[in-house]
Amino acid sequence: MNTDPIADFLTRIRNAQKAKHYTFDVYSSKMKLQLAEILKKEGFISDYRQMTDQGKKMIRVHLRYLVSGEPILHELKRISKPGCRIYVSKDDIPHSLASVAVTVVSTSKGVMTGREAMERNLGGELICSVM
């Protein structure tokens, strides 16, 4: 049993990159699919697809690397945790002056980037930051 599946998903990304893997598999959930979609849309991963392995739904994530072999993702940080949830209003969503960092927010309208949440005037739970 995994108490924090989102932290597990982010850790699997970090571990796969350290090992220079181009793909990795993780058990599927709606939240992980939404996170993978955001990472793909923001250009941090090249692709993902849902598949079935021995009756279990899985997600295969395809990581991106620079031509030099360096990973595109530099930092994945879990913000809100099961033991300490962090909620913010639309005005308190962290945004970076450098447009490289992306904050992921779970709102009443679904999981989206902090930028999208601010545009839609939505607050919610801060899931993670990606750089």
N, C-alpha and C positions, 0 to 999 in steps of 0.2 A: 504494500500500500504506500502510496506517495502522498504526503501531506500538502505539498505545494507543486502541482503539476506545471505551473508556469515557470517557476524557478528551475525545475528539472529540464524543461524545454530550452531555456536560455543556457543552462549549463551544458547541455548536449551540443548546442551550437558552438560554444567556446571550446569544448573538448575536441569536437570534430575539426575545428580550425587548427588547433594546436597540433593535431595529428596529421594535418594536411589532407584530410578526406574531402572529396568533392560532393559526397552525398552521405546522408545518415537517415535512419528511420526512427520514428517515435510514435507511440500510441496516439490515436486521433481523439480530439475533442473539439467542440465548437470554438472555444477560446483559442486553442492552438491553431486552428484553421484561420481564424481571423487575424491572429498575430502573423502567421506566415503570409497572408495576403498583404498585410501592411508592409512587412519586410520586403516582399517582392515589388510592391508598388513604389516603395521608396528607393529601390535599387540595391538593397543590402544582400539579397539572395537572388540567384538567377531564376529559380523556379521551385515549385513544390507540386506534389500531386497526391491525392488520396488513393490508397490501394487496400487490398485485403490480403492478410497473411495468416493462414491457418484459422480462418474465421474471425480474426481480429482486425478492426479497422486501423490502418496505419497511415502516417504521412511520411512521404519521402521528400526531404528537403535537399535542394541542390545549391551548394554554397558558391559564392563568387570570390575570385581572387584577382589581384592585379597581374599584369604581365610579368612582373618581377617575382611573383609567387606570394606576395603579402596578401593577407585577407582584407576584404573590403571593410568588414566589421572590426572596429577597434575596441569598442566597449559596449557591453550589455549589462545594465544595472537594474535589478529588481527594486522597485520603490515601495509599493504597497505589498505587505506580506500578510499571511493569514493571521498572525498574532498581533499585527499593528497595521490596520487599514488606513490609508491616506486618501482623504477626499478633498477636492478643491472646487471652488466655484470657477466660472468661466474667466474671471479676472485674475485668478491666482494660478492658472496653468503656467508652468515654467516654459519659457521660450528662450532660445539661445540667440545671441546676435549672429553667431556663425550658423549658417543654415545647414550645417552638417548634422547636428544633433536632432533627433526626433523623439518626442515624448509620446507614449501610447496611453490613451485614456479610455476607460470603459464608461460609457454614458448610457443614458436611458434609450438612446437611439442606436446603440451598438458600440463596438470597439472601433476607435479611429485615432488619428494622430492628434496631438494637441493643437496643431494649426487648424485642422478641420473643426475641432470642438469649439475653438474660439470663433471661427467664422459662423458657426451655427448657434452661437451663444449658449453652449452647453457646458456644464461642469460634470464631474464624476470622479471615479477612482483612478488614481495614477497607477498604471500597471508597471511600466518600465521605461527606461530611456535607452536609446540606441545611438551609437556614434560610430 
